[in-house]
Each structure stands twice: as structure tokens, then as C-alpha cells.
Amino acid sequence: MEYCRALKFEQEPNYKHVIGLFEGCMTRHNFDGKILDYTWKQNRLQKDKEALKAQMLGILNVKPKRQQN
């Protein structure tokens, strides 16, 4: 964060340096960059699907009001 915040607006970042920072952080926290983790995405999609289904069922279960003539 310090490196990024120190950049001027018009300055081009040193991408090799930034990638090195991320790789160092991943190594320190025992993450393997070659193993992709889609668990979060799958869980998020499932929750969104369930929420949409519940919303649609809620709409379908609402009885329309009778109009008086």
C-alpha cells in the first residue's frame, strides 16, 4: 500500500515490483498461486440463485387484490 500511495497520478507503476510484493505476501501466508480457488465464486452464485428464487416465489405467492365494480 505504501508503494501505491506514494505514486504520483501520472506515474506508471513498476508492475514487476508490485507482482513481487503480491507473490511475497502469498508465500508468507502459505498460498499457492498455481491453485485457483473458485469456492467463493461458486458459493456466491448459489446464494444469488437462491435469493432470486425466493424473491420470485414471494411475488408469485402474493394474491392480487380484487377490484370492485
Backbone torsions as a table, in degrees:
resi	resn	phi	psi	omega
1	MET	NA	-38.9	-179.6
2	GLU	-60.4	-42.5	179.9
3	TYR	-62.1	-47.3	-178.2
4	CYS	-65.0	-41.3	-179.0
5	ARG	-70.4	-24.9	-179.6
6	ALA	-79.8	-13.6	-180.0
7	LEU	-69.6	142.0	172.6
8	LYS	-78.5	158.4	-176.0
9	PHE	-56.3	-42.5	-175.5
10	GLU	-87.8	-2.3	-177.6
11	GLN	-76.4	139.3	174.9
12	GLU	-85.6	127.6	179.4
13	PRO	-69.1	153.7	173.5
14	ASN	-86.3	95.6	-173.2
15	TYR	-63.6	-35.8	178.3
16	LYS	-62.2	-39.6	179.3
17	HIS	-65.8	-45.3	-178.9
18	VAL	-64.6	-42.5	177.4
19	ILE	-61.3	-40.2	177.2
20	GLY	-61.3	-38.7	177.9
21	LEU	-63.0	-45.1	178.6
22	PHE	-64.3	-43.2	179.9
23	GLU	-63.6	-39.4	177.2
24	GLY	-62.8	-41.8	178.5
25	CYS	-63.9	-43.4	179.5
26	MET	-63.7	-40.2	179.2
27	THR	-64.3	-44.6	179.7
28	ARG	-61.0	-31.8	-177.7
29	HIS	-100.5	14.5	175.6
30	ASN	58.9	38.7	173.8
31	PHE	-97.5	139.6	176.2
32	ASP	-101.4	115.3	-177.7
33	GLY	-66.6	-15.4	-179.3
34	LYS	-85.6	-14.5	178.5
35	ILE	-97.0	114.5	-179.6
36	LEU	-87.8	136.6	-177.3
37	ASP	-113.2	106.0	179.4
38	TYR	-100.3	7.5	-176.6
39	THR	-58.5	-45.5	-178.2
40	TRP	-60.2	-46.2	-178.2
41	LYS	-63.1	-43.7	179.1
42	GLN	-63.0	-45.0	179.7
43	ASN	-63.0	-41.6	-179.2
44	ARG	-64.2	-43.9	179.4
45	LEU	-63.5	-40.3	179.1
46	GLN	-64.1	-43.3	179.5
47	LYS	-65.1	-41.1	178.0
48	ASP	-63.1	-40.9	179.7
49	LYS	-63.4	-45.1	179.4
50	GLU	-64.4	-39.0	179.4
51	ALA	-66.0	-41.4	178.3
52	LEU	-64.7	-41.4	178.7
53	LYS	-62.1	-45.5	179.8
54	ALA	-62.8	-39.7	178.9
55	GLN	-64.3	-44.1	179.8
56	MET	-66.0	-40.8	177.5
57	LEU	-64.3	-36.7	176.9
58	GLY	-62.8	-40.5	178.4
59	ILE	-67.5	-42.1	-178.7
60	LEU	-67.3	-29.9	-177.5
61	ASN	-82.6	-8.4	178.8
62	VAL	-78.0	125.3	-179.3
63	LYS	-82.3	134.6	179.0
64	PRO	-68.3	147.8	177.9
65	LYS	-74.8	141.4	177.9
66	ARG	-77.1	136.2	176.0
67	GLN	-89.5	137.5	179.0
68	GLN	-95.3	132.7	179.4
69	ASN	-101.1	NA	NA
